[in-house]
Amino acid sequence: MLTYAISSQKGGVGKTTTTVNLGAAFALLGKRVLLLDMDPQGSLTAAVGANTNGLSMGDVLENPENIHNAIAPCTGNMRVVSASPTLASVFQDLANMETPAFRLSLALQAVQDCYDYALIDCPPALGHATANTLTASDMVLVPLQCEFLSMRGLHDMNDITAIIRDTTNAALQLRVLGTMFDKRTLHANAVLQEASTELPGLVYQTVIPRTIRLAEAPATGQTIFEYAPESNGAYAYSMLAQEILEKENNYGTSARNTAGSEQLPSFAYAA
């Protein structure tokens, strides 16, 4: 199983949209896909129409063995571990648990052979959510809204990735996905070019266009492939999945550090 953290320190850049629709694109290619919602706001949970009455991500972090009973079916022929508002309080309690940065890693190890991909939707904040997610992931995929201010979020994620490599997950890699791209504007093209220059080889060739269909789909509890299969958004996420599959031979799951809480990244203590 390959695990992707969809993360950015800037909100509104397309993290949830990418988690849902990249997962759906993989599922359409016959892959077994698990989605995980690490954001207490539960945007991913709402977008896929998941039931929040059962076990959720907070229960999994408290006891990683709960993951088997927390996984539920959702739209797009995928599976999901949902989030609830109580997840925020669980993050606060993690500091008192054994190996706090490795709670999600322990859970995903238990389902390693059950799925081809795990995609994790992250909140735009530092803390235990980010530490757990990046420690458990093979790749952090950073959605880059093709506007100037989004570059700051990319710089932050590049720095955070370096910290994680030095502490809990030496194998973590980073990739960048241009989102909300308007090819008609010089500004959008300039931002994408700047990212490619600063991080050569790490920016996906596929870009996700700015389209109202991607914004509308979550309100229906559907993926873009169910809501508007002929749209530019559906085509873009299909192309992204194929690009990732073509490049997959260059990376894969590596053994995680088995470091204890003494190597917890300092930013994990943030509120």
N, C-alpha and C positions, 0 to 999 in steps of 0.2 A: 504494500500500500504506500502510495506517495501522498504526503501531507502538505497542503498549501495553506499558509496563513495569509488571508486577504486583509492587509493592514495599511493604515496611514494615520499620521498624527493630525491630519486635517479632515474635518467632517465634510460630508456632502460631495465626495469625489467618486462615488460609485462602488463602494466596498460591498454592500449587500447585493446590489444589482449584479455585480460580477460573481459573487459567491453562488447565487441562485442559478444564473444563466450559464456560467461556465460549467457548473455541475450538471445542469440539464443537457448541455451539449455533449459532455462525456457520456451521460446516460444514453443518449440517442446513438452513440457509437458502441453501445453494448457494455459499457463499463459499470461497475458497481460503485455507487457514489454515496458517501456519508457526508452530510452537512452538520456543522456544529455552530451553535450560536453562543458566542462568548460576550455578547453585549447585553447588559441588564435591560436596555430599552427594548430588546426583543424584535428588532426590525426584520431580521431573517425569519424568525418564528412566524411573524404575521405575514410575511411575503409568500411563504409556502403553505399557509393555512394550517399550521401545526396545532395540535391540541396541547394545551398547557396544564391539563389537569393531573397528569401523571408525573413521574420522575423527570427532572430537568437537569440542566448543566450544573447547577449548584449542588445537587445530590451527587453528581458524578465527581466533582472536585472534592467533596467531603469524603466520599468513599468510591474510589475508582472502579470497584467491582460492580457498582450500580449501572455502569454503562450498558450492560446487556439489556436491562429492563427499561432504560431511558430512551433507547432508540425506537423511533416510530416511523411509519411510512408517511410520505408527503407527496406533493405534486411532482410531476416530471419523472415518475418512477424512481425516486430517490428515497433515502432515509435521512432522518434528522434527529438531533438532540436539541431540544428547544431551550429557551431561556425564559426566566421569570424575573420580576423585580427583586426577588430575594437574593438574586445572584450577587448584587452589590454588597450585601452584608457578608456573604460567603467569602468574597475577596478580602474583606477586612479580617476575617478569621483565619485566613490561610497562613498568616505569619506564625501562628501558634501550632501549625501542623508539621508533621515530619516531612522533610524535603519539599517545601512549599512550591518551588518552581517546577516540580516534576509530577504534579498531580495529574495533569492532562496526559502526559507521556505514559504514565502507568495505565491509564484508562485505554488509550489507543493501542497499546501493546496487546491488550486483551482481545482486540478485534482486528488485529493486523492482517490476518489471512482472510477476513470476511469481505473486504472491500478493495477496490483498485485505487480509489482516490478518497481522501478526506479533505474537505474544504472548510476552513474555519473563518467565520465572520468576526472581526475584532472591533472593539470600541476604540474611538479616537482619543485614547488616554493612556498614560503610562501607569504601571502598577502590576499587580499579580496577573491580571488578564493577559497583558502583553508578555510578561516573563513566561507564563505557562504555555501560551500559544507558540511563541517562537522557539522555546525549548523543545516542543513536541513536533516541530515542522521540519521538512526537508527544504522548503522554499518559502520565502516571504514574497508575495506578489503585491506590489505597491501600485494601486490605481493613481494615476497622475492626471488630474483634471487639467486640460490643456490651457491653463491660465497661470499668470506669473506667481501668484501667492501659493499655488499648489507646489511649486518647486521647494518652498521652505519645508513642507511636510515630507518631501522626498529626501531632502538633506537630513532631516531628523531621523527618518527610518534607516538611512544608510549608517548613521552613527549608532543607532540602537542595535542594528544587526551586528556591527563590529563588537559591541559590548557582549552580546549573547554568544558570539563565537569565542570570546575570551573567557567565558564563564561556564555556560551550561550546554552549549551545542556548537561544537567546532565545525560541524558539517553544514551549517545553515547557509543557504545561498539566497541571493536577492535578484528579482526581476521586476521590470517596470512595464505597466500597461497604460498607454494613453487612453483617456476616457473623455466623454463629452466633447469630442473632437469635431470642429467645424473647419473643413478643408478650405472654405472660402476666405478665411481670415488669415492674415499674415502672422498675427499674434499666436494663434494656435500652432501653426507650423514652426514658429520660432521657439516656442516653449519645448516642443517635442525634439527639435534639433539640439537645443541646449542640453536636454536630458541625455540624448544619445552621445553627445560630445563628452559630458562629464562621466557617464557610465557606459563606455563603449562595449557593445555586445550584450548588454543587459536589458535593453529595451526591446520589447516584442515588436515585430514588424506590423502585426495586426493592431489597428486602433479601433476603439469603440465610438461610433458617431453620436452626436447629440441628437436624440430623437424622442418625441413625445411617447412613442409606443413603449419604450423601456420604462418610462415614468408611470405609465398607466397600468402595466401588467400586474404589479404587486397588489393593487387595489382589488383585483379579481382573484387573488390567490393562485395565479397561474405563472408559469415561466413564459418568456418571450416566444418560445417555440409553440406553446399552446395558444397564447393570446394573439400573436401576430406573426405566424410562421414565415410569411413572405416579406417581412420588414427588413430594413437595413440592419437593425439591431440583432435580429436572429441570425442573419448572414455573418455579421461580425463575430459573434460569440462562437458560431460554428467554425469559422476560420481560425479563431484563437485556439480552440480545442485541438484542431488539426496541427497547428504550428507547434503546440506544446508536445503533442504525441511524436512529431517528427524529431524534436530535440531531446526527447526523454532519455535516449541512450547515453546522453552525456552526463547524466546525474541520476541518482537514485537514493534509496534509503540507506543511511549509514548508521553505525552504532552511535547512540547518544553518550554524552558524558554521564557518568554515574555519580556526579558530584552531589554533596549534601547541601544543607541550607547555608553552610559557611561560604559557599560560592554563589549565593543568590545575587543577581544583579542589583546594584544599589537602587536603580530606579523602581524596582518592584515594591519598595517601601512607600512609594508615593500614594497619596490618598486617591 
